[in-house]
Amino acid sequence: MSSANLAAAQKSAGGFVVKISGISALAGLLFGYDTGVISGAVLFVREDFSLSDRQEEIVVSAVLLGAMIGAAIGGRLADRFGRRSVLIQVAFLFTLGAIGTALAPDTTWLGIGRIVVGIAIGIASFTAPLYISEISPADVRGKLVSLNQLMITIGILVSYLADYALSGSRGWRLMFGLAAIPALILLVGLLFVPESPRWFVRQNLRDRARQVLSRIRRPEEIEPEISDIESSLTQQEGGWHELFSSNLRPALIIGIGLAIFQQFTGINTVIYYAPTIFQLAGLQSHSAAILATAGVGLVNVILTVVALELLDRLGRRPLLLYGLLGMIVSLGLLGIGFMKENPTPALAWVSVICVMAYVACFAISLGPIFWLMIAEIYPLKIRSRAMGLATMANWGANLLVALTFLSLLRLLGRPLTFWLYAFVGVICWIFVLRLVPETKGKTLEQIEAAWRSRDM
Ligand code: BGC
C-alpha cells in the first residue's frame, strides 16, 4: 500500500485495524512461500532421495492434498474456537511443518511434513480473509482483505528468490526451513490481535465484542454495528441446508464457481511451471528462463498493489470483467505464439510478454477477488463453513490443474492447451457478468440482507 493511501486507510479504519490485518495477512505470506518453494527444492530432493517420477509427483502435490484436508476441517474449527485461535494453531502447524520438512531423513517423512504444511495452508487460506473481513469497516474492506493476496504474491516471489539464492549450495532443507521465520512472527504477532467481534456476538459474548469494537471503531459506531450483527443473526438458521435454500443458493454457486474458475483459467501452470513454459516458448538459456520467472513474480506483486487501490473505488465487478478479458486475450495470443515449432528469439520474448500480461490481469481480478468475495457473501452463522467448502473446491481444482498440465501439453499440444484455459476464461466472464454481485461499500450485514430480499 502506498504511504498516502495507508494513511487514508488508517484515518478511516483506524491504525489498529490496519496493523492487525497486516499481522493476519502474514498467513498469506506462508501460503505463497510454501506453495512456491517446491519448484526449486524438488530438483535437489529428487537427486538426494533418488525419487521416482511417482514419488516426485507425491512430494510436489502433497501440499495441495493437505490444503484440501485443511479447508475441509477448518470451517468447523473457526466456528468452534474462533478465528484468532485457529490462526494461532495454524501458525504452530506452519512452524512445525517448516522444521519437520527441513529435517526430513527420507521421502515418507518429507511427504508427511508437506501434508502438515498443506493442512496449515488450507486452513489459513480462508481463515485470514475471513478474520480480516469481519474486523474491517465496509469502505476499506476490499483493500484490507486483499492484503492477504498481496502477501501470497510476496511469498511466491520470496520463494523464487530463496530457491535461486540457495540452489548453488543445493540447500533444499534451508529452502523449506526458512518458512519457520515468518511462521514464528505470525505466532507472536497474533498474541496482540483481538478475536473477531462478529464471532463474539455469535457466541453471545456481547460485552467482549463491544470491547474489541471499541479498539477498531469510533465510539458512535459500536452500538449500531452490534445491533446490525444481532438482527442479522436472528434471520439466520445456521445449518448447511440454509446454504442450499433458494435465497442463498446463488452465493453457494458463486463461491464454488469462482473457486474453480480461479484455478481452471490456468494461473498455477505459470506460477508452478514458469521456467518450463519459457523454455517451451523458445528461451534457450537457463538463466533467461529464471530471470523471466522472477519477472512473473514481480509483476504479480506490483499489480496486486494496484488492485488493492482499485477494489474499493471501482468495485469488484469491473475489475473482474476487465481483468478476465485481459487474461483471455493474452492466453489466446500465447497460444498463437506457440503455433510455430521453432520460435525466433523475438517471438520468444513476445510469448514472455503475453505470460506477464496474463499474470498482471489475474492479479487485478480473479487473484484477490475470489478470496475477497467468499469472505463477503455468506451470512455469519455459516460463513466459515461455506468459505471452507469454496476453499476446498479451489485446492481440489488447483491439484487437478497441477496434475494434468504436462499431460495436456503432450495430448493437445501447446496452442490448444492454452486456448483451453482461455475458453474457460470466456465461460467465467459470462458467469461473472450474469451472477456475481457488486459488494463494494456494503457492510457484511447489508450484503446478507440483499440475498434475503433478492436484491443481488
Ligand atoms: C491463488 C493461488 C495462486 C496465487 C498466485 C491465489 O489467489 O489461490 O492458487 O498461486 O493466487 O498469485
Residues whose N, C-alpha, C, O or C-beta is under 5 A from the ligand:
A	BS01	BGC	T153 I271 G367
